[in-house]
């Protein structure tokens, strides 16, 4: 039989007061109950811990040796309880975050920096991934949260953090590059460079709708799987494309960004509704506050 924590607390209280009456008062229990539990503890240990006679209460030699051990056990138990509380509040633990490749440059630095400052004992891992990898990772639990363009699927929860201007991206010297603003239909006769349709079909269905509403089907002359590659193709004069304004940070030469009238793109936090990580609500609250105080599209 193993002593329980209550018996250890009772013994320590008596050892510190060397008086059952005062110890019972400090513990707010009946003196008889206290005496009974200490006797049970001595029986479990097979050793006398306290001498009790008309002269008072004294620790035996065994009791003197056992006292610091009992205190250490109680302190460790208190620490374990505190750890559980911190874990339940999301103050310790681990979060695996995914960043859509095109948002990493501006989203990862401020988000990770701010969260680590506020919750230094939560371990963060980050991954720079494609949209298909990001959605698959949220669904199978590899990622606890992600920062991305809206994935346009029904099984993930999202919260909008940034809404920014979408721009036509043109090579320097293009006849439309000096315009203050363009409409998508102004680019109907241009060669286009876009991502592969298979990269994320929900996005390309949305692109198809946008082009249809603008009255044309784009002449796609080349496809590239990443935003830097698209920008390089535009810079080389292969064609034009359409990107969120924050993509300027990825290439500042040989291309021109011209705002497209009424065209905007969101960056969202995304997560699976079944995610149970206690630190996740803290992350979502923190990043919402961050988005309200700074321009995350420029913060990276």
C-alpha positions, 0 to 999 in steps of 0.5 A: 500500500502506498501513502496518499498525498493527503496523508503526506500533507497531514504529516508535514503539517504536524511536523511543522507545527509539532502540535496536533491541535495547531496543525488541525486548525491550519488544515481546517480538519478535526484533530481526531481525523488528523491523528487517525490519518497520521497513524494510518501513514505510520502503519503503511510505512511500517515506522513511527514518524512522531513521538506523542506524549505528555511533553508534546509531539516530536519527530522521530529520527525516521520522521526527521529523515522522511520530512524532506522527502514528503515535502519534495513529493508534495512540491512535485505534485503541486508542480504537476497540477500547475503544469496541467493547468498551464497545458489546459490554458494553452500556455505550454505544448506544441503547435505545428503551423503551415504557411502557404508559400506565397504568404510565408514572406510576410506572415511567418515573421510577425506571427511567430515572433508575436506568439513566441513573445506571448507564449514562450513555452509553446513550441512552434514548428513551421512549414512552407507548403503548397495549398494542396499540402496545407489542406491535406495536413490540416485534414490529417492533423499534421498541421494545427493551423495554417495561414493561407489564401482561403482554401474554398473548401467546406470542412475547414474553419477560417478567419480572415486576417488580411484583405488586400488589393489584387494587382495585374503584374506586367513586365516593365515597359508594358503599354499598360504599366503606367496606368494607375488602375486596370480592369481585368477585361483590359488584359483580355488580349494579353498572354497569361502565365498562371499556376497549373490547374491541378495545383488547386482546382477550387481556386481555378474554378474561381479564376474561371468565374472571374475571367468569365465575368470579365468577358474573356478566356485567358490565353495561358502561354505558360504555367508555373507552380510558385509565385516567384516563378510566375514573377520571373516569367512576367519579368522575362516578358512571357506574359502577364499575371494577377497576384495579391499586392503583397507579392511585391516583396518577392520581386522588386525589379523588372515587373510592375504591379497595377491595382485591378479595380474591385479585385481583392484577396484575403489571407486567412487563418485556417484550422480543422474544427476537430482540432483540440490543441489548447494552444490553438485558441490562444494563437487565433486570438493573438493573430486576430489582435495582431492583424487589428494593430499592424498591416500584416501584409507589410510586416514581414 
